[in-house]
Amino acid sequence: MICATMLPALGQAVGLIDILVVLLYLLVTVFLGWLGFRRTTTAADYLLAGRQVHPFVMALSYGATFISTSAIVGFGGVAAMFGMSLLWLTFCNIFVGIFIAFIFLGGPTRKMGHHLDAHTFGELLGRRYQSRTLQGLVGLIIFVFMPLYAAAVLIGGAEFVAAQFNVDYTVALLVFSVLVAVYVVSGGMKGLMYTEAFQAIVMVVGMLVLLVGTYAILGGVTPAHHALTGMNDQVFPGFRAIGHRGFTAMPQFGWGDMKYNLWWIVVSTIILGVGIGVLAQPQLAVRFMTVSSKRQLNRAVAIGAFFILVVPGVAFTVGALSNVYFHQHEVIRGRLINETPSADVVVKRDHTGVKTVPCRLIHLDTTGDGHANVDLIAEGLGPAAKIMPHANIVNLSDGKVEVRPAATSFTRSLVHTARGWELNPDSIIPLFITSAMPNWFGMVFLLTLLAAAMSTLASQFHAQGAALSRDCIGAMRPNRPHGIFATRMAIIVGIILAVALAHHLRGGYIIARATAIFFGLCAAAFLPAFIGGLFFRRMTPAAAISSLIVGALVSTAWIVLVKLPESAMFGLAQKCSGKASLLLDHPNWPVVDPIVIALPISLLTAIVVSCLTRPCAKDHLDRCFRQSV
């Protein structure tokens, strides 16, 4: 059924050469996964690639795991809405996610992992603190919450496949998931790291081509950025009301008024939530245990930093610059199939309900197959005429029309879902690629997104499966086997959960929100126990467990009861207080990210409990902290 739907669309959208290129990419990926399978004979091979990975491969694997379609599509779409301020996340990713992670955390993690023969993040913490309870809790949190992050990555890939091949989103999602599942289940960590290194190279090449192509379309670097700066008057009124000051400026800073909301969204959720949360990502921390020495880690720093600079840096830059293209350069030619005289287009879903604006829509056929494949806002109706784009439509002599949408990236991101017409920021980057770039680059970028999504998803599913089989089940039943087969079965369960979430979650820049939620939760739950376990002998098992539980509970409670729009979605705060957020009447608090609240509380809990409880035995600590290896 899937193939029957997908293949005709592929045949119409791309040529034989393009399909052969994709097949070649997939064959190389499958071959590398098979090579990893052939070289996987022990649990250490399957979970840690035998602890003998080359630093070049490790750095690229780390980067490919860290940066996924959530960064390229999801956060690229956020950059299109909020501007160049997201480049601070790139800086934070390089400084914190690469420099601090590799130089300060990588060496101790690698040594302690070797000393304790740990194969997973949960096993590392459990053995450091001699607590199977802690190991089981770590595994449980990973297995329960990682499907949300995996779903965000799946959505990013499926959005582009659906736009590029003009197929149903559900079909694209299922095909994408099957491609990932084929090699992650079989290859283990060796297969993952081989394929991720290859995929990282594909990502770098694709993003560099995208950057050069974007500047070429917009007339060069200087004209492009001058034009973006000059679009301040085009900022959507809803964004301007919460502090958007232009696409090349930081949002307005302050406290106590709604006009400062955007600053707290960008800085606390996006920059801090993801930038700090990377330090406690289980699927990244285990990468440090795959190399043989600290020297190998140091050699990987420059490679990792270059990768982060290129991939998310280009995504955020192009995302912001896409406003210039859609507003000033986009021209669409096709046959006008029909129009919708009046449609309520959703521009926001929040605690007050669904906010819509009335618009006239037009539907064009640009491929010649007789079916509409491009949907545009022709104009806003009534009061909405002042805030929505007014497309310039010219009738051509051949019966077609030429349309200049004159939209911003946000108002161009019109999609039709089961809930009706809405503006979906997660579709901005796919729309930009399909509209601005030549057809051949659409295939190049598809490979880039395939590489980004498959690398991250593979590591997520691998970590998820290991968390369930080795940490949760293994901690409860230490004397029972929990080897490769159990891990593979757990991976399949994780894939099913992520696909189910990705099918139901779409719209409202969910990719960036889901990613930030998971990163922030990991930081609050794991970071005090992780850093304390690596550097402080006085950090106690009770402190590690307490900080993990407190961090996870505070993060979850903040998301469910305070943080908008998540609290409105859960509805528990509404039942408790009659408001979508318990702090709805207190400006700015409802948009502050949980990491700002939960991480300090979790850290304070670790310090206080460590002072009141007894650490592990001296001989065990000597084994953990010895300097050899």
C-alpha positions as CSV (number, residue, x, y, z in Angstrom):
1,M,0.0,0.0,0.0
2,I,2.8,2.4,0.9
3,C,4.8,1.6,-2.2
4,A,1.8,1.9,-4.4
5,T,1.2,5.4,-3.1
6,M,4.8,6.5,-3.0
7,L,6.2,5.3,-6.3
8,P,3.9,7.2,-8.7
9,A,4.6,10.4,-6.7
10,L,8.3,9.8,-6.9
11,G,8.1,9.2,-10.6
12,Q,6.3,12.6,-11.2
13,A,8.6,14.6,-8.8
14,V,12.0,13.4,-9.8
15,G,13.9,11.8,-12.6
16,L,15.6,8.5,-13.0
17,I,19.0,9.9,-12.1
18,D,17.7,11.4,-8.9
19,I,16.1,8.1,-7.8
20,L,19.4,6.3,-8.6
21,V,21.3,8.8,-6.4
22,V,18.9,8.1,-3.5
23,L,19.2,4.4,-4.0
24,L,23.0,4.6,-4.0
25,Y,22.9,6.6,-0.7
26,L,20.6,4.0,0.8
27,L,22.8,1.1,-0.4
28,V,25.9,2.7,1.1
29,T,24.0,3.2,4.4
30,V,22.8,-0.4,4.4
31,F,26.2,-1.7,3.5
32,L,27.8,0.2,6.5
33,G,25.1,-1.1,8.8
34,W,25.8,-4.6,7.5
35,L,29.5,-4.1,8.0
36,G,28.7,-3.1,11.6
37,F,26.6,-6.2,12.0
38,R,29.4,-8.4,10.7
39,R,31.8,-6.9,13.2
40,T,29.4,-7.1,16.2
41,T,29.9,-10.2,18.3
42,T,29.7,-9.0,21.9
43,A,27.6,-6.7,24.0
44,A,30.5,-4.2,24.1
45,D,30.5,-4.2,20.2
46,Y,26.7,-3.7,20.0
47,L,26.5,-1.0,22.7
48,L,30.0,0.8,22.5
49,A,31.5,-0.3,19.2
50,G,34.3,-2.2,21.0
51,R,35.6,1.1,22.6
52,Q,38.1,1.5,19.7
53,V,36.5,4.1,17.5
54,H,38.7,6.5,15.5
55,P,38.3,10.2,16.7
56,F,37.3,11.3,13.2
57,V,34.4,8.8,13.1
58,M,33.5,9.5,16.8
59,A,33.3,13.3,16.2
60,L,31.2,13.0,13.1
61,S,29.0,10.4,14.8
62,Y,28.5,12.7,17.8
63,G,27.7,15.7,15.5
64,A,25.3,13.7,13.4
65,T,23.5,12.3,16.5
66,F,23.3,15.8,18.1
67,I,22.1,17.6,15.0
68,S,19.0,16.2,13.2
69,T,16.1,17.4,11.2
70,S,14.8,19.0,14.4
71,A,17.7,21.5,14.1
72,I,17.5,21.9,10.3
73,V,13.7,21.9,9.7
74,G,12.3,22.6,13.2
75,F,14.7,25.2,14.5
76,G,15.3,26.5,10.9
77,G,11.6,27.3,10.9
78,V,11.8,29.0,14.2
79,A,14.7,31.1,12.9
80,A,12.4,32.1,10.0
81,M,9.8,33.4,12.5
82,F,12.1,35.0,15.1
83,G,15.2,35.8,13.1
84,M,19.0,35.7,13.5
85,S,18.8,35.6,17.3
86,L,18.9,31.8,17.0
87,L,22.5,31.9,16.0
88,W,23.3,32.3,19.7
89,L,22.2,28.6,19.9
90,T,24.9,27.7,17.4
91,F,27.5,29.5,19.6
92,C,26.2,27.7,22.7
93,N,26.2,24.3,20.9
94,I,29.9,24.8,20.0
95,F,31.0,26.2,23.3
96,V,29.0,23.9,25.6
97,G,28.1,20.9,23.4
98,I,31.5,20.5,21.9
99,F,34.2,22.3,23.8
100,I,33.0,21.8,27.4
101,A,31.6,18.4,26.6
102,F,34.7,17.0,25.0
103,I,37.4,18.7,27.0
104,F,35.9,18.6,30.5
105,L,33.3,15.8,30.5
106,G,34.5,13.4,27.8
107,G,37.7,12.3,29.4
108,P,36.3,11.5,32.9
109,T,33.3,9.8,31.3
110,R,35.5,7.6,29.1
111,K,37.8,6.6,32.0
112,M,35.0,5.9,34.5
113,G,33.1,4.0,31.9
114,H,36.2,1.8,31.3
115,H,36.9,1.3,35.0
116,L,33.3,0.3,35.7
117,D,32.8,-1.6,32.5
118,A,29.6,0.4,31.8
119,H,27.9,0.0,28.4
120,T,25.0,2.6,28.8
121,F,24.5,6.0,30.4
122,G,22.2,4.4,33.0
123,E,24.7,1.7,33.7
124,L,27.5,4.3,34.1
125,L,25.5,6.2,36.8
126,G,24.2,3.0,38.4
127,R,27.7,1.5,38.8
128,R,29.2,4.8,39.9
129,Y,26.7,5.1,42.7
130,Q,26.3,1.3,43.3
131,S,22.6,1.7,42.8
132,R,20.4,-0.5,40.6
133,T,17.5,1.8,41.6
134,L,19.3,4.8,40.0
135,Q,20.1,2.8,36.9
136,G,16.5,1.7,36.5
137,L,15.2,5.2,37.0
138,V,17.6,6.6,34.4
139,G,16.5,3.9,31.9
140,L,12.9,4.5,32.6
141,I,13.1,8.3,32.0
142,I,15.0,7.7,28.8
143,F,12.5,5.1,27.5
144,V,9.4,7.1,28.5
145,F,10.5,10.6,27.2
146,M,12.8,9.9,24.3
147,P,10.0,9.0,21.9
148,L,8.9,12.6,22.1
149,Y,12.3,13.8,20.8
150,A,12.4,11.0,18.3
151,A,8.9,12.0,17.1
152,A,10.2,15.6,16.6
153,V,13.0,14.2,14.3
154,L,10.5,12.0,12.4
155,I,8.2,15.0,11.8
156,G,11.1,17.0,10.4
157,G,12.0,14.4,7.9
158,A,8.4,13.5,7.0
159,E,7.5,17.2,6.4
160,F,10.2,17.5,3.7
161,V,9.4,14.1,2.1
162,A,5.8,15.1,1.9
163,A,6.6,18.5,0.4
164,Q,9.2,17.2,-2.0
165,F,7.2,14.3,-3.4
166,N,3.7,15.7,-2.9
167,V,2.6,12.6,-0.9
168,D,0.5,12.3,2.2
169,Y,2.3,13.1,5.4
170,T,1.4,9.7,6.9
171,V,2.9,7.8,4.0
172,A,6.1,9.9,4.2
173,L,6.3,9.2,8.0
174,L,5.9,5.5,7.6
175,V,8.5,5.2,4.8
176,F,11.0,7.3,6.8
177,S,10.5,5.2,9.9
178,V,11.0,1.9,8.0
179,L,14.3,3.2,6.4
180,V,15.7,3.9,9.9
181,A,14.5,0.7,11.5
182,V,16.2,-1.5,8.9
183,Y,19.7,-0.7,9.9
184,V,19.5,0.5,13.5
185,V,18.0,-2.9,14.7
186,S,20.7,-4.9,13.0
187,G,23.9,-3.0,13.1
188,G,24.3,-1.9,16.8
189,M,26.7,0.9,17.8
190,K,29.3,-0.1,15.2
191,G,26.8,0.1,12.4
192,L,25.5,3.4,13.8
193,M,28.9,5.1,14.0
194,Y,29.9,4.0,10.5
195,T,26.7,5.2,9.0
196,E,26.6,8.4,11.0
197,A,30.1,9.4,9.9
198,F,29.0,9.0,6.3
199,Q,25.8,10.8,7.0
200,A,27.6,13.7,8.7
201,I,29.7,14.2,5.6
202,V,26.5,14.3,3.4
203,M,25.0,16.8,5.8
204,V,28.0,19.1,5.7
205,V,28.1,19.1,1.9
206,G,24.3,19.6,1.6
207,M,24.3,22.5,4.0
208,L,27.2,24.3,2.4
209,V,25.5,24.0,-1.0
210,L,22.3,25.4,0.5
211,L,24.1,28.4,2.0
212,V,25.9,29.2,-1.3
213,G,22.7,28.7,-3.3
214,T,20.6,30.9,-0.9
215,Y,23.1,33.9,-1.2
216,A,23.2,33.5,-4.9
217,I,19.4,33.7,-5.2
218,L,19.3,36.7,-2.9
219,G,22.0,38.7,-4.7
220,G,25.0,38.1,-2.4
221,V,25.8,38.2,1.3
222,T,25.5,41.9,1.9
223,P,22.3,42.6,-0.1
224,A,20.6,39.6,1.5
225,H,21.3,40.7,5.1
226,H,20.5,44.4,4.3
227,A,17.2,43.2,2.8
228,L,16.4,41.1,5.9
229,T,17.2,44.1,8.2
230,G,14.8,46.2,6.1
231,M,11.9,43.8,6.7
232,N,11.2,44.9,10.2
233,D,7.8,46.3,9.2
234,Q,6.8,42.8,7.9
235,V,7.1,41.1,11.3
236,F,3.8,39.4,12.0
237,P,1.7,41.5,14.5
238,G,1.3,38.6,16.9
239,F,5.1,38.3,17.2
240,R,5.6,42.0,17.5
241,A,3.3,42.1,20.5
242,I,5.5,39.7,22.4
243,G,8.8,41.5,21.7
244,H,9.9,40.7,18.1
245,R,12.0,43.8,17.1
246,G,13.1,42.6,13.6
247,F,14.8,39.6,11.9
248,T,18.3,40.7,12.7
249,A,17.7,41.9,16.3
250,M,17.4,40.2,19.6
251,P,13.8,40.2,21.1
252,Q,13.0,42.9,23.6
253,F,14.4,42.1,27.0
254,G,12.6,42.7,30.3
255,W,10.3,41.2,32.9
256,G,6.7,41.7,33.9
257,D,5.0,42.4,30.6
258,M,3.9,40.2,27.7
259,K,6.1,42.2,25.3
260,Y,9.1,40.4,26.8
261,N,7.7,36.9,26.2
262,L,9.7,36.3,23.0
263,W,13.0,37.0,24.8
264,W,12.2,34.3,27.3
265,I,11.1,31.9,24.7
266,V,14.2,32.3,22.6
267,V,16.7,32.5,25.4
268,S,15.3,30.1,28.1
269,T,13.7,27.5,25.9
270,I,15.7,27.5,22.7
271,I,19.2,28.7,23.7
272,L,19.5,27.4,27.3
273,G,17.1,24.5,27.1
274,V,18.9,22.9,24.2
275,G,22.4,24.5,24.7
276,I,22.7,23.3,28.3
277,G,20.7,20.1,27.9
278,V,23.1,18.7,25.4
279,L,25.5,17.9,28.3
280,A,23.2,15.3,29.7
281,Q,22.0,13.6,26.5
282,P,22.4,9.8,27.1
283,Q,22.9,9.0,23.4
284,L,25.7,11.6,23.3
285,A,27.4,10.7,26.6
286,V,28.0,7.1,25.5
287,R,30.0,8.3,22.5
288,F,32.8,9.4,24.9
289,M,33.1,5.7,26.0
290,T,33.7,4.5,22.4
291,V,37.2,5.9,22.0
292,S,40.4,4.5,23.5
293,S,42.1,7.6,25.0
294,K,41.7,11.2,26.1
295,R,44.0,12.2,23.3
296,Q,41.5,10.8,20.8
297,L,38.8,13.0,22.3
298,N,41.0,16.1,22.1
299,R,41.6,15.4,18.4
300,A,37.8,15.2,17.8
301,V,37.1,18.7,19.1
302,A,37.9,20.7,16.0
303,I,36.0,18.3,13.8
304,G,32.9,18.4,16.0
305,A,33.0,22.2,16.2
306,F,33.3,22.6,12.4
307,F,30.3,20.3,11.9
308,I,28.1,22.3,14.4
309,L,29.1,25.6,12.8
310,V,28.2,24.4,9.4
311,V,25.0,22.4,9.9
312,P,22.8,24.3,12.4
313,G,24.6,27.6,11.7
314,V,23.5,27.4,8.0
315,A,20.0,26.2,8.9
316,F,19.4,29.2,11.2
317,T,20.9,31.6,8.7
318,V,18.9,30.3,5.8
319,G,15.8,30.1,7.9
320,A,15.9,33.8,8.7
321,L,16.9,34.7,5.1
322,S,14.0,32.8,3.7
323,N,11.8,35.8,4.6
324,V,13.7,37.8,2.0
325,Y,13.1,35.2,-0.7
326,F,9.4,34.7,0.0
327,H,8.7,38.4,0.3
328,Q,10.8,39.8,-2.6
329,H,11.9,37.0,-4.9
330,E,9.3,34.2,-5.1
331,V,7.4,33.8,-8.4
332,I,5.1,30.9,-8.9
333,R,3.8,29.9,-12.4
334,G,1.0,27.4,-12.9
335,R,-2.6,26.8,-13.7
336,L,-5.2,28.1,-11.3
337,I,-7.2,25.0,-10.3
338,N,-9.6,26.7,-7.9
339,E,-9.8,29.1,-5.0
340,T,-11.3,29.1,-1.6
341,P,-13.3,32.4,-1.3
342,S,-13.1,32.4,2.5
343,A,-11.1,30.2,4.9
344,D,-10.3,30.5,8.5
345,V,-6.6,30.0,8.7
346,V,-5.2,29.1,12.1
347,V,-2.3,31.3,13.1
348,K,-2.0,30.2,16.7
349,R,-3.2,27.7,19.2
350,D,-2.9,28.8,22.8
351,H,-4.7,28.8,26.1
352,T,-7.4,31.1,24.8
353,G,-8.2,28.6,22.0
354,V,-7.6,28.6,18.3
355,K,-6.9,32.0,16.7
356,T,-7.8,32.2,13.0
357,V,-7.8,34.9,10.4
358,P,-10.2,34.9,7.4
359,C,-8.3,34.7,4.1
360,R,-9.0,34.0,0.4
361,L,-6.9,31.1,-0.8
362,I,-5.8,30.1,-4.3
363,H,-4.7,26.6,-5.4
364,L,-2.2,26.1,-8.2
365,D,-1.0,23.2,-10.4
366,T,2.7,23.8,-11.1
367,T,3.5,20.2,-12.2
368,G,0.9,19.9,-15.0
369,D,-0.8,16.8,-13.6
370,G,-4.1,18.6,-13.2
371,H,-4.0,18.6,-9.4
372,A,-3.3,21.5,-7.1
373,N,0.1,21.2,-5.4
374,V,0.7,24.8,-4.2
375,D,-1.7,26.5,-1.8
376,L,-1.3,30.3,-1.2
377,I,-2.9,33.1,0.7
378,A,-4.2,35.5,-1.9
379,E,-5.3,38.1,0.6
380,G,-6.7,38.6,4.1
381,L,-10.3,39.4,4.4
382,G,-11.8,42.3,6.4
383,P,-9.5,43.5,9.2
384,A,-7.0,40.7,8.3
385,A,-6.2,42.5,5.0
386,K,-3.7,44.7,6.9
387,I,-1.8,41.8,8.5
388,M,-1.8,39.1,5.8
389,P,0.0,39.1,2.4
390,H,-1.7,40.4,-0.7
391,A,-0.5,38.3,-3.6
392,N,0.0,39.8,-7.0
393,I,-1.7,37.5,-9.6
394,V,-1.1,38.1,-13.3
395,N,-2.9,36.1,-16.0
396,L,-0.6,34.8,-18.7
397,S,-1.4,34.2,-22.4
398,D,-1.1,30.4,-22.1
399,G,-3.9,30.2,-19.6
400,K,-1.6,30.0,-16.6
401,V,-1.1,32.6,-13.9
402,E,2.0,34.1,-12.4
403,V,1.8,34.7,-8.7
404,R,4.1,36.8,-6.4
405,P,2.9,35.8,-2.9
406,A,4.7,38.7,-1.2
407,A,4.6,36.7,2.0
408,T,7.0,36.3,4.9
409,S,8.1,32.8,5.8
410,F,5.4,32.5,8.4
411,T,2.5,33.6,6.2
412,R,3.8,31.5,3.4
413,S,3.7,28.3,5.5
414,L,0.1,27.4,4.7
415,V,-0.7,23.7,5.0
416,H,-3.9,21.7,5.1
417,T,-4.3,19.2,7.9
418,A,-7.1,17.1,9.3
419,R,-8.0,20.2,11.4
420,G,-8.2,22.5,8.4
421,W,-5.9,25.3,7.0
422,E,-3.1,26.5,9.3
423,L,0.3,28.2,9.2
424,N,2.8,25.6,10.1
425,P,6.4,26.9,10.8
426,D,7.8,23.4,10.6
427,S,7.0,23.4,6.8
428,I,9.0,26.6,6.1
429,I,12.4,25.0,5.3
430,P,10.8,22.3,3.1
431,L,8.8,25.0,1.3
432,F,11.9,27.2,0.7
433,I,13.8,24.2,-0.7
434,T,11.0,23.2,-3.1
435,S,10.3,26.7,-4.2
436,A,13.7,28.5,-4.3
437,M,16.1,25.7,-5.2
438,P,16.4,23.8,-8.5
439,N,15.0,20.3,-8.7
440,W,18.4,18.6,-8.4
441,F,19.1,20.4,-5.1
442,G,15.8,19.1,-3.8
443,M,17.3,15.6,-4.1
444,V,20.6,16.8,-2.5
445,F,18.7,18.2,0.4
446,L,16.6,15.1,0.7
447,L,19.8,13.2,1.2
448,T,20.9,15.8,3.8
449,L,17.7,15.4,5.7
450,L,17.8,11.6,5.4
451,A,21.3,11.7,6.8
452,A,20.3,14.0,9.6
453,A,17.2,12.2,10.6
454,M,18.5,8.6,10.2
455,S,21.6,9.3,12.2
456,T,19.8,10.9,15.2
457,L,16.9,8.5,15.1
458,A,19.2,5.5,15.0
459,S,21.0,6.7,18.1
460,Q,17.8,7.6,19.9
461,F,16.2,4.2,19.2
462,H,19.5,2.5,20.1
463,A,19.7,4.4,23.5
464,Q,16.0,3.8,24.1
465,G,16.3,0.0,23.5
466,A,19.4,-0.2,25.7
467,A,17.6,1.8,28.4
468,L,14.7,-0.6,28.5
469,S,16.6,-3.9,28.1
470,R,19.8,-3.2,30.0
471,D,18.9,-0.5,32.5
472,C,15.3,-1.1,33.4
473,I,15.0,-4.8,33.0
474,G,18.6,-5.5,33.7
475,A,18.5,-3.5,36.9
476,M,15.5,-5.4,38.2
477,R,16.8,-8.8,37.0
478,P,20.6,-8.6,37.1
479,N,21.1,-12.3,36.9
480,R,18.9,-12.8,33.9
481,P,20.3,-12.3,30.3
482,H,19.5,-9.0,28.7
483,G,21.7,-9.1,25.6
484,I,21.5,-8.1,22.0
485,F,18.1,-9.8,21.2
486,A,16.4,-8.0,24.1
487,T,17.9,-4.7,23.1
488,R,16.7,-5.2,19.5
489,M,13.1,-6.0,20.7
490,A,13.1,-2.9,22.9
491,I,14.3,-0.8,19.9
492,I,11.3,-2.0,17.9
493,V,9.0,-0.9,20.8
494,G,10.6,2.5,20.8
495,I,10.2,3.0,17.1
496,I,6.5,2.1,17.3
497,L,6.0,4.7,20.1
498,A,7.8,7.4,18.3
499,V,5.9,6.8,15.0
500,A,2.6,7.0,16.9
501,L,3.5,10.3,18.5
502,A,4.8,11.8,15.2
503,H,1.5,10.8,13.5
504,H,-0.5,12.8,16.1
505,L,1.8,15.8,16.8
506,R,2.1,18.3,14.0
507,G,2.0,22.1,13.7
508,G,2.8,24.9,16.1
509,Y,6.6,24.5,15.7
510,I,6.2,21.3,17.6
511,I,9.7,20.1,16.5
512,A,11.6,22.8,18.3
513,R,9.3,22.6,21.4
514,A,9.5,18.8,21.7
515,T,13.3,18.9,21.3
516,A,13.7,21.6,24.0
517,I,11.4,19.7,26.4
518,F,13.5,16.6,26.2
519,F,16.8,18.3,26.4
520,G,15.7,20.4,29.4
521,L,14.3,17.3,31.1
522,C,17.5,15.4,30.7
523,A,19.5,18.4,32.1
524,A,17.4,18.7,35.2
525,A,17.2,15.0,35.9
526,F,20.6,13.8,34.9
527,L,23.1,16.6,35.0
528,P,23.7,17.0,38.8
529,A,24.2,13.2,39.2
530,F,26.3,13.0,36.0
531,I,28.7,15.8,36.8
532,G,28.7,15.1,40.5
533,G,29.6,11.5,39.8
534,L,32.4,12.4,37.5
535,F,34.2,15.0,39.6
536,F,33.1,14.8,43.3
537,R,33.8,11.8,45.5
538,R,31.5,13.2,48.1
539,M,28.4,12.9,45.8
540,T,26.3,10.2,47.4
541,P,23.9,7.6,45.9
542,A,21.0,9.2,47.9
543,A,21.9,12.6,46.4
544,A,22.0,11.3,42.9
545,I,18.6,9.5,43.2
546,S,17.0,12.5,44.9
547,S,18.3,15.1,42.4
548,L,17.1,12.9,39.5
549,I,13.6,12.4,41.0
550,V,13.3,16.1,41.9
551,G,14.6,17.3,38.6
552,A,12.3,15.1,36.6
553,L,9.2,15.9,38.7
554,V,9.8,19.6,38.7
555,S,10.3,19.7,35.0
556,T,7.2,17.6,34.3
557,A,5.1,19.6,36.7
558,W,6.2,22.9,35.1
559,I,5.4,21.6,31.7
560,V,2.0,20.2,32.7
561,L,0.9,23.0,35.0
562,V,2.7,26.2,34.0
563,K,4.4,26.2,30.6
564,L,2.3,27.4,27.7
565,P,1.1,26.0,25.3
566,E,1.9,22.6,26.8
567,S,-0.1,23.1,30.0
568,A,-3.1,24.1,27.9
569,M,-2.8,20.9,25.9
570,F,-2.7,18.7,29.0
571,G,-5.6,20.6,30.6
572,L,-4.7,19.7,34.2
573,A,-4.1,23.3,35.2
574,Q,-7.5,24.2,33.8
575,K,-9.1,21.6,36.0
576,C,-7.2,22.7,39.1
577,S,-7.4,26.5,38.8
578,G,-9.8,27.3,35.9
579,K,-6.8,28.7,33.9
580,A,-4.6,27.2,31.2
581,S,-1.5,27.9,33.4
582,L,-1.3,28.2,37.2
583,L,0.8,31.4,36.6
584,L,-1.3,32.8,33.7
585,D,-1.9,36.0,35.6
586,H,1.9,36.5,36.2
587,P,3.5,37.9,33.0
588,N,6.4,35.9,31.5
589,W,6.3,33.0,33.9
590,P,4.1,30.8,31.6
591,V,6.8,31.0,28.8
592,V,9.9,30.4,31.0
593,D,11.4,27.0,30.2
594,P,11.4,24.3,32.9
595,I,15.3,24.1,32.8
596,V,15.5,27.6,34.4
597,I,13.5,26.3,37.4
598,A,14.2,22.6,37.6
599,L,17.9,22.5,37.1
600,P,18.8,24.8,40.0
601,I,16.4,23.0,42.3
602,S,17.8,19.6,41.2
603,L,21.4,20.9,41.8
604,L,20.5,22.3,45.2
605,T,18.9,19.0,46.1
606,A,22.1,17.1,45.2
607,I,24.2,19.4,47.3
608,V,22.0,19.3,50.4
609,V,21.4,15.5,50.3
610,S,25.1,14.9,49.8
611,C,25.9,16.8,52.9
612,L,23.4,14.7,54.9
613,T,24.1,11.2,53.6
614,R,27.0,8.8,53.3
615,P,29.1,8.4,50.1
616,C,30.1,5.1,48.5
617,A,32.9,3.0,50.1
618,K,36.4,4.3,49.7
619,D,37.7,1.3,47.7
620,H,34.8,1.7,45.2
621,L,35.6,5.4,44.8
622,D,39.3,4.6,44.3
623,R,38.3,2.3,41.5
624,C,36.0,4.9,39.9
625,F,38.5,7.8,40.1
626,R,41.8,6.0,39.4
627,Q,43.9,7.7,36.7
628,S,44.9,4.8,34.5
629,V,43.3,4.1,31.1
